Amino acid sequence: MQVPRSHAMEEETPRQLEVESRASKTHVKVSETQTSTGHEVDRGDKPLAARLPSRAESFAELGSLSWLNALISWLWPSFNRAVMDFVHEDLMPRLRDALPSMLRHVKCSRFTLGEKSPELGPVQVLESPHRVDLVLGVQYLSDVDISFDAGGGVSFGVRHLICNGKMCVSLRPLLQRFPVAGAVHMFFATAPQVDIEFTGLASLGHFPGIEKTIRRAVADWLNSYIVLPRSKAVLLADDVDKLEALAQQPLGVARVKVVQAKNLAGVNCHAFKEDCFTSHPYCMLSLGDCSVRTSTVYDTTSPVWPDESGAFFVVHHREQQLSVEVHGETSASLFQHSFTGFLGRFSCRIGQCLRRWPEGEPGVRRNTQKLDTSEVQRELLHVDDPVNRGVASVVDLEVQWFDFVGADAWAAVAPAVLEIKIFQGTGFPSECNAGRGLRWRTWVDEKKALVSQKGHLVSDQLRFPDLPINPRLFSVIDNLDSRQYSSKDVAQIVGITEDLVRTYLRTRDEFKSKQEQLREVQSKDDYRIPLQWFQILVHILDDFTDVSKNLSLALLDSQDGEVGRLPSMSLRSILEDSRKAEPPVRSYVLQGLPDERPGLPWLGFGISEVNPRFAKVKMDISVRIRGLRAGLLPRV
């Protein structure tokens, strides 16, 4: 049988040809130097160590990952079909929600990722005591063919898709036995750069901004599935702590503060100041799925932000990207008007900020960074604006690392975090976990809510018990038993003991009976499924002076609608549990939604009845408060 060859294998490089030629010559030489007795004589060649590739050459071959790229090219047709189902089930509902109402019936009429597979490389290995991370460069220049039909003769499509980023494959926790790691995680530490080339958008000209809307929907889709703090994990070992193996464990917290900026673009035109423009700058700080806006400094292009505490971000990986965007607040008055809002951006790996930036105060790193102003609309600026004159816009930043500490070692004046461990639950309707599925929304402050990933079905399929019999013999024993052979005869034919034959037949009958019972239960209308999350959500408590606040947890359906809530938990009671060695895992029953109409809580009608389909939902949750203490980013 001929094995298909990928394009990567067909296009042999001169180095490969040289190696093959050298190998063939060596083979001929060995054959010629063998005697008639078959013994090899001394050839006088170089020692084996001299003929092996050097360490640098070995790492160069490893960094190219040509073998992995060839494997991906072979698997690409199967991956194409798997992604097609995923797009129809998840991306299309998101796209319909984002598009205008007249395009809500859009459907994907044709989908293929083309023949070009992604190219991986180079690779970087990050090691720590309990995990190993492989950081892979990903470059995908695809020849996709995707068509969307919006009805009424309106259609559009995607012709080219470009994706560049760094994917991380993480093995953790490390074990001293096979399979060596408890689970494997795949994720992007920072969102990959995605560029989409559309076709047929001329038919949608009466919908301004439709291209931007589609791009944003695709980016949000990627971020919600495989960009930290979200990831795809596969459990490799059954006898490990599932939360430790499957959850994205936070490393710590980074505090980021914008100190000042200089030479920003002036975007506000003032009627009585014709010689120059000013701005009302503010900054948007982003890391992971969290974004924080600073205060606004008015009427200046060299702002100094007040002495604020800064923004706190939960860090899951040192490769995560810290992004700073400077904008000008919109100004529209009788004497003042702003033409544009974007003033520049800067981004850097959080690990680089915390390791390579100069240290100012103890534990605080500070640096001046140049802003990228290539997207500033220069034609709308004053002719003498610093950006138009080529003067660099810069921003001064401070970053500081905080380690997690227990509640006993935490000072109440320092920031704290609220850590929610979502385990698993029972009683969920099976039909409700399609699409984006069932997720948990948690919040103390409504403006800083977090949403978990989709719950995964705990397999309810029965597994045949392990027996000291080769599974290949099962069908043979079944065939002989159907022909009414005795256990003694079956044992002699298959070569096992008679007791093992009886044990297998008895176990088989019991297993079939349980399968029938399970199918009967699953066919009933009130059948419910178990779901598991094994995820950690972390809320930053900037101001922890008020412990009377409550933590709320709501269950969301695939349309982001609330179907019920767990009982609220006060921060005071959570703090008391946090002082214990390990906060307990408690089971909570789903309740109805609170009715916020005036007067109803006073009349005793504060909570509505839960949807009957979710009346049996019970969830395992663990919550604790952890303190923060200034420290150093863990080394790898």
C-alpha positions in Angstrom: 0.0 0.0 0.0 1.4 3.4 -1.0 1.4 6.0 1.8 0.2 9.5 0.6 2.8 12.2 0.7 2.2 15.7 1.8 3.5 18.8 -0.1 6.0 19.3 2.7 7.5 15.9 1.9 7.5 16.3 -1.8 9.4 19.5 -1.8 12.8 18.2 -0.7 15.4 20.8 0.3 19.0 20.6 -0.9 20.0 19.7 2.7 17.6 16.7 2.6 19.0 15.6 -0.8 22.5 15.9 0.5 21.7 13.8 3.6 20.0 11.1 1.5 22.9 11.1 -1.0 25.4 10.7 1.9 23.3 7.9 3.4 23.2 6.0 0.1 26.9 6.3 -0.3 27.5 5.1 3.2 25.2 2.1 2.5 27.2 1.2 -0.6 30.5 1.5 1.2 29.3 -0.7 4.0 28.2 -3.4 1.6 31.5 -3.3 -0.2 33.5 -3.6 3.0 31.8 -6.8 4.2 33.6 -10.1 3.8 32.1 -13.2 2.4 31.5 -14.4 6.0 29.2 -11.4 6.6 31.6 -9.6 9.0 32.2 -5.9 8.6 35.9 -4.9 8.2 37.4 -1.7 9.5 36.4 1.1 7.1 38.6 3.8 8.6 35.6 6.2 8.7 35.1 9.0 11.2 33.9 8.0 14.7 30.2 7.8 15.3 30.2 11.0 17.5 31.7 13.0 14.6 29.0 11.8 12.2 26.1 12.7 14.5 24.5 16.1 14.1 25.7 18.8 16.5 23.5 20.0 19.4 22.8 23.3 17.5 21.7 21.3 14.4 19.4 19.1 16.5 17.7 22.1 18.0 17.4 23.7 14.6 15.6 20.6 13.3 13.4 20.6 16.4 12.5 24.2 16.0 11.4 23.7 12.4 8.8 21.0 13.4 8.7 19.7 9.8 7.6 16.3 11.1 4.6 17.8 12.9 3.7 20.0 10.0 3.6 16.9 7.8 1.4 15.1 10.3 -1.0 18.0 10.4 -1.2 18.0 6.6 -2.3 14.4 6.6 -4.9 15.0 9.3 -6.2 18.2 7.8 -9.1 16.7 5.9 -10.5 15.1 9.1 -9.9 18.4 11.0 -11.8 20.2 8.2 -14.9 18.2 8.8 -14.7 18.5 12.6 -14.4 22.3 12.3 -17.4 22.4 9.9 -19.7 20.9 12.6 -18.3 23.3 15.2 -18.9 26.3 13.0 -22.5 25.4 12.3 -23.3 24.7 16.0 -21.5 27.6 17.6 -20.2 30.3 15.3 -23.3 30.7 13.3 -25.6 31.5 16.3 -23.0 34.1 17.5 -22.9 35.6 14.0 -26.7 35.8 13.8 -26.9 37.6 17.2 -24.3 40.2 16.0 -25.8 40.9 12.6 -28.6 43.4 12.0 -32.2 42.0 12.4 -32.7 41.7 8.6 -29.7 39.3 8.4 -30.6 37.2 11.5 -31.5 34.2 9.2 -28.1 34.0 7.7 -26.8 30.4 7.2 -23.6 28.9 6.0 -24.2 27.4 2.6 -20.6 26.2 1.9 -17.7 25.7 4.2 -14.2 24.3 3.6 -10.8 25.3 5.1 -9.1 24.5 1.8 -6.0 22.3 1.3 -3.4 24.5 3.1 -2.7 23.4 6.6 -1.2 25.6 9.4 2.6 25.8 9.7 3.9 25.3 13.2 7.3 26.6 14.5 9.5 27.6 16.1 9.0 25.9 19.5 9.9 27.2 23.0 9.9 25.0 26.1 9.0 26.5 29.5 9.6 24.2 32.5 8.4 24.6 36.1 8.2 22.0 38.9 4.7 20.8 38.1 4.2 21.5 34.4 5.8 21.8 31.0 4.6 24.2 28.4 5.4 24.1 24.7 4.9 27.5 23.0 4.4 26.9 19.3 4.4 29.6 16.6 1.3 29.2 14.4 1.0 30.6 10.9 -2.1 29.9 8.9 -2.4 31.3 5.3 -5.6 29.5 4.1 -7.4 29.2 0.8 -10.8 28.9 2.5 -14.1 28.8 0.6 -16.9 29.9 2.9 -20.3 31.2 1.6 -23.1 32.7 3.7 -26.7 33.0 2.5 -28.7 35.8 4.1 -31.9 35.2 2.1 -33.5 37.4 -0.5 -30.7 36.9 -2.9 -28.1 38.4 -0.5 -25.0 36.4 0.0 -21.4 37.0 0.9 -18.3 34.9 1.6 -14.8 34.5 2.8 -12.0 34.0 0.3 -8.8 34.2 2.5 -8.1 33.7 6.1 -4.8 34.6 7.8 -4.1 33.7 11.4 -0.8 34.3 13.3 -0.1 33.7 16.9 1.6 31.5 19.6 -0.3 28.4 20.7 0.7 26.8 24.0 0.4 23.1 24.7 0.7 22.6 28.5 1.2 19.2 30.2 0.2 19.2 33.9 0.3 18.0 36.5 3.5 16.0 35.9 3.4 12.4 37.2 6.0 9.9 38.1 4.1 7.2 36.2 2.5 6.8 32.8 1.0 8.8 31.1 3.5 11.2 32.7 1.0 14.1 32.7 -2.5 14.3 34.2 -3.9 16.4 31.3 -3.0 18.3 28.2 -4.2 21.9 27.6 -4.2 23.8 24.4 -4.7 27.6 24.3 -3.4 30.9 23.0 -1.9 33.1 25.8 -2.9 36.1 23.8 -5.5 36.5 21.0 -4.0 35.5 17.6 -4.0 38.1 14.8 -6.8 37.2 12.4 -7.3 38.9 9.0 -10.3 38.0 6.8 -10.8 38.8 3.2 -14.5 39.0 2.2 -16.2 38.6 -1.1 -19.7 39.9 -2.1 -19.9 42.6 0.5 -21.1 45.0 -2.2 -24.6 43.5 -1.8 -24.5 44.5 1.9 -23.6 48.2 1.2 -26.8 49.4 2.8 -25.6 47.9 6.1 -22.6 50.1 7.1 -20.0 48.5 9.3 -21.1 44.9 8.5 -17.5 43.8 7.8 -16.3 45.1 11.2 -19.2 43.4 12.9 -18.3 40.0 11.3 -14.7 40.4 12.3 -15.6 41.2 15.9 -17.9 38.2 16.1 -15.2 35.9 14.8 -12.6 37.4 17.3 -15.1 37.0 20.2 -15.7 33.4 19.2 -12.0 32.6 19.3 -11.5 34.4 22.6 -14.4 32.6 24.2 -12.9 29.2 23.5 -9.2 29.0 23.3 -7.7 32.3 24.5 -6.7 32.5 28.2 -8.2 32.2 30.7 -10.1 29.7 28.5 -8.6 26.6 27.1 -9.3 23.2 25.7 -8.2 20.4 28.0 -8.1 16.6 27.7 -7.8 14.4 30.8 -5.1 11.7 30.4 -5.2 10.1 33.8 -8.3 9.2 35.8 -6.6 9.0 39.2 -5.7 12.7 39.5 -7.4 15.7 41.0 -9.6 16.8 38.1 -9.7 20.4 39.2 -5.9 20.6 39.4 -5.6 18.9 36.0 -8.4 20.6 34.0 -8.7 24.1 35.5 -6.5 27.0 34.5 -4.7 27.8 37.7 -3.9 31.5 38.1 -0.2 32.3 38.8 -0.8 35.6 40.6 -2.0 39.1 40.1 -0.3 42.0 38.3 -0.9 45.7 39.2 -0.6 48.0 36.2 -0.5 51.8 36.6 -0.2 54.5 33.9 1.9 57.3 35.3 2.0 59.8 32.5 2.2 60.2 28.7 3.9 62.8 26.5 3.5 64.1 22.9 0.1 62.7 22.3 -1.9 63.7 19.3 -4.2 66.7 19.8 -7.7 65.8 18.6 -9.8 68.6 20.0 -10.2 71.7 18.0 -10.9 74.9 20.1 -12.4 78.0 18.6 -10.0 80.3 20.4 -6.9 78.2 20.1 -5.9 78.0 16.5 -2.2 77.4 17.0 -2.6 73.9 18.5 -5.1 71.2 19.4 -5.6 69.5 22.8 -7.0 66.1 23.9 -8.9 64.6 26.8 -6.8 61.4 27.1 -7.6 58.2 29.0 -6.2 54.7 28.8 -7.7 51.3 28.3 -5.7 48.6 30.0 -6.3 45.0 28.9 -4.9 41.6 29.9 -6.7 38.3 29.2 -10.5 38.9 29.2 -10.3 41.8 31.5 -10.2 45.5 30.5 -10.0 48.6 32.8 -10.4 52.2 31.9 -8.4 54.9 33.7 -9.6 58.3 34.6 -9.6 61.1 32.0 -7.2 64.1 32.1 -8.6 67.1 30.3 -7.1 69.6 27.9 -3.6 68.3 27.5 -1.4 66.2 25.2 1.1 65.4 28.0 -1.2 64.1 30.7 -0.2 63.0 34.2 -2.6 60.6 35.8 -3.5 61.1 39.5 -2.0 58.9 42.2 -4.3 56.0 41.7 -3.8 52.4 42.9 -3.8 51.2 39.3 -5.6 48.2 37.7 -5.3 44.6 38.9 -5.2 41.7 36.5 -5.3 38.0 37.2 -2.3 36.3 35.3 -2.6 32.7 34.1 0.6 32.6 31.9 3.7 34.7 31.6 3.1 34.8 27.8 -0.1 36.8 28.2 -0.1 40.2 26.5 -0.5 43.5 28.4 -2.2 46.0 26.1 -2.5 49.7 26.6 -4.6 51.9 24.3 -4.7 55.6 24.6 -7.9 57.4 23.5 -9.3 60.9 23.5 -12.6 61.4 25.2 -15.2 62.7 22.8 -15.8 66.4 23.1 -18.6 68.3 21.4 -19.6 71.8 22.5 -20.1 75.2 21.0 -16.4 76.1 21.1 -14.7 72.7 21.1 -15.0 69.5 18.9 -13.0 66.3 18.5 -12.3 64.8 15.1 -10.9 61.4 16.1 -10.5 59.3 19.3 -7.6 56.9 18.9 -4.2 58.2 20.1 -1.9 55.2 20.1 -1.3 51.7 21.5 1.4 49.6 23.1 1.6 45.9 24.0 4.1 43.7 25.7 4.3 40.2 27.3 3.6 40.5 31.0 6.6 38.2 31.8 8.9 40.6 30.0 7.5 43.6 31.9 8.0 41.9 35.2 11.5 40.6 34.5 13.3 43.0 32.2 11.9 46.4 33.0 14.1 48.5 35.3 13.2 48.3 39.0 12.3 51.6 40.7 10.7 51.2 44.1 11.2 47.7 45.7 9.2 45.2 43.6 7.9 47.9 41.2 9.0 47.8 37.6 8.8 51.1 35.6 9.5 51.8 32.0 8.8 54.4 29.2 7.3 52.8 26.1 6.8 54.3 22.6 3.2 54.2 21.4 2.2 52.9 17.9 0.5 55.8 16.3 0.3 54.3 12.7 -3.5 54.2 12.9 -4.0 57.8 14.1 -5.9 59.8 11.5 -3.1 62.3 10.9 -5.0 64.3 8.2 -7.4 65.4 11.0 -4.6 66.7 13.2 -3.1 70.2 13.4 -0.3 70.7 11.0 2.2 71.3 13.9 0.9 68.4 15.9 3.8 66.3 17.4 2.6 63.2 15.6 2.6 65.0 12.3 6.2 66.3 13.0 7.4 62.8 13.7 7.8 63.2 17.5 7.2 59.9 19.2 4.3 59.6 21.6 5.4 57.8 24.8 3.7 56.5 28.0 5.2 55.7 31.4 4.0 52.5 33.0 4.5 50.8 36.4 3.9 47.0 36.9 4.1 45.1 40.2 3.6 41.4 40.9 1.5 40.0 43.8 1.4 36.4 45.1 -1.6 34.7 46.6 -1.5 34.2 50.4 -4.0 32.7 52.8 -6.6 34.7 54.7 -4.5 34.4 57.9 -1.4 36.0 56.3 -3.3 38.7 54.6 -3.6 42.3 55.8 -7.1 43.8 55.4 -5.7 47.0 53.9 -4.2 45.1 50.9 -6.2 44.0 47.9 -7.8 40.6 47.9 -9.3 38.1 45.4 -12.4 36.0 45.5 -11.7 32.6 44.1 -14.7 30.5 42.9 -14.1 26.8 42.1 -16.8 25.4 39.9 -16.8 21.6 40.0 -19.8 19.6 38.6 -23.5 19.3 38.9 -26.5 17.1 38.2 -30.1 17.5 37.0 -29.4 19.4 33.7 -31.8 19.0 30.7 -29.8 17.4 27.9 -31.3 19.5 25.1 -30.1 22.7 26.8 -26.4 22.1 26.5 -26.2 22.6 22.7 -24.5 25.5 21.0 -22.8 27.7 23.6 -24.3 25.5 26.3 -24.9 26.1 29.9 -22.5 28.5 31.7 -22.2 30.2 35.1 -22.2 33.9 35.5 -20.6 35.2 38.7 -20.4 38.7 40.2 -20.0 40.8 43.3 -20.2 44.0 41.3 -22.5 43.8 38.3 -20.1 45.7 36.2 -17.3 43.1 36.7 -19.2 39.9 36.0 -17.3 36.7 34.9 -18.7 33.9 32.7 -17.5 30.3 32.8 -16.9 28.0 29.9 -19.6 25.6 28.7 -20.3 22.6 30.9 -19.1 19.3 29.5 -21.2 16.1 29.6 -20.0 13.5 32.1 -20.2 10.3 30.0 -23.2 8.3 31.2 -22.3 5.3 29.0 -21.7 2.1 30.8 -18.2 0.6 30.6 -17.7 -3.2 30.4 -15.9 -4.4 33.6 -12.3 -5.4 33.2 -11.7 -9.1 33.1 -8.5 -11.1 32.8 -9.5 -12.1 29.3 -8.3 -10.7 26.0 -11.1 -8.6 24.7 -10.6 -10.1 21.2 -12.0 -13.4 22.6 -15.3 -11.9 23.7 -16.9 -12.2 20.2 -15.5 -15.8 19.9 -17.0 -16.8 23.3 -20.3 -15.1 22.3 -20.4 -17.0 19.0 -19.7 -20.4 20.7 -22.3 -19.7 23.4 -24.9 -18.9 20.8 -24.2 -22.3 19.3 -24.9 -23.8 22.7 -21.4 -25.0 23.4 -20.8 -26.0 27.0 -18.5 -23.8 29.2 -16.0 -26.6 29.3 -15.8 -26.9 25.5 -15.6 -23.1 25.2 -12.7 -23.0 27.7 -10.8 -25.7 25.7 -11.3 -23.9 22.4 -10.2 -20.4 23.5 -7.6 -21.5 25.9 -8.8 -20.1 29.3 -10.3 -21.7 32.4 -13.9 -22.8 32.7 -14.4 -20.4 35.6 -13.3 -17.4 33.5 -15.8 -18.4 30.8 -18.7 -18.5 33.4 -17.6 -15.2 34.9 -17.6 -13.6 31.4 -21.0 -14.9 30.5 -22.5 -13.8 33.8 -20.9 -10.3 33.5 -22.1 -10.0 29.9 -25.7 -10.7 30.8 -25.6 -8.2 33.7 -24.0 -5.6 31.5 -26.7 -6.0 28.8 -29.4 -5.7 31.5 -27.9 -2.4 32.8 -27.8 -1.1 29.2 -31.5 -1.8 28.7 -32.3 0.0 32.0 -30.2 3.0 31.0 -31.8 3.3 27.6 -35.2 3.1 29.2 -34.3 5.9 31.6 -32.8 8.1 28.9 -36.0 7.8 26.8 -38.1 9.4 29.5 -39.0 13.1 29.4 -37.7 13.8 32.9 -34.2 12.4 32.1 -31.4 14.7 33.2 -27.7 14.7 32.6 -24.6 15.5 34.8 -22.3 18.3 33.6 -18.8 19.2 34.8 -16.8 22.4 34.6 -13.7 22.1 36.8 -12.9 25.8 36.3 -11.6 28.6 38.6 -13.0 32.1 38.3 -11.2 34.9 40.2 -12.7 38.3 41.1 -10.4 41.2 42.1 -11.7 42.9 45.3 -10.2 46.3 45.0 -12.0 47.7 48.0 -12.7 45.0 50.6 -13.9 47.3 53.4 -17.5 46.3 52.9 -18.0 42.6 53.7 -21.8 43.0 53.6 -21.8 42.5 49.8 -22.9 39.2 48.3 -21.6 36.9 45.7 -24.2 35.9 43.0 -24.1 33.0 40.7 -26.6 32.7 37.8 -27.0 29.8 35.3 -27.0 31.0 31.6 -28.5 29.1 28.7 -27.1 29.1 25.2 -28.8 32.5 24.4 -27.3 34.2 27.5 -30.6 34.2 29.3 -30.7 33.5 33.0 -32.6 30.3 33.9 -31.9 30.4 37.7 -29.5 31.3 40.5 -27.8 29.6 43.3 -28.3 31.0 46.8 -26.3 34.2 47.3 -23.3 34.1 49.6 -22.2 37.0 51.8 -18.5 38.0 51.7 -18.5 37.8 55.5 -19.4 34.1 55.6 -16.9 33.4 52.8 -14.2 35.1 54.7 -14.9 32.9 57.8 -14.7 29.8 55.7 -11.5 31.0 54.1 -9.7 31.0 57.4 -10.0 27.2 57.5 -7.3 25.0 56.1 -9.4 24.2 53.0 -12.8 25.7 52.3 -15.5 23.0 52.0 -17.1 22.0 48.7 -20.8 22.6 49.1 -23.8 21.5 47.0 -26.4 24.2 46.1 -29.8 23.7 44.6 -30.8 26.0 41.7 -33.4 28.6 42.6 -35.7 30.9 40.6 -34.8 34.4 39.5 -35.4 37.3 41.9 -38.3 39.5 41.0 -37.0 43.1 41.2 -40.3 44.8 40.9 -40.9 47.3 43.7 -42.8 46.0 46.7 -42.7 42.3 45.8 -39.9 41.3 48.1 -41.7 43.0 51.0 -44.9 41.1 50.2 -42.9 37.8 50.2 -42.8 37.3 46.4 -39.1 38.1 46.0 -38.0 34.9 44.1 -39.9 33.3 41.2 -40.3 29.6 40.8 -37.5 27.9 38.9 -38.2 26.5 35.4 -39.5 23.0 35.9 -36.8 21.6 33.5 -34.1 22.9 35.9 -35.9 22.1 39.1 -33.5 19.2 39.9 -30.2 21.1 39.2 -27.7 20.7 42.1 -24.2 22.2 41.8 -20.9 21.7 43.7 -19.1 25.0 44.4 -16.2 26.0 46.6 -15.5 29.7 47.4 -12.7 31.4 49.3 -11.1 34.8 49.7 -7.3 34.9 49.3 -5.0 37.8 50.1 -2.3 39.4 47.9 1.3 40.1 48.9 4.0 41.8 46.8 6.4 39.3 45.4 8.2 38.1 42.2 6.9 36.4 39.1 7.8 32.7 39.4 10.8 31.7 37.2 10.7 29.0 34.6 
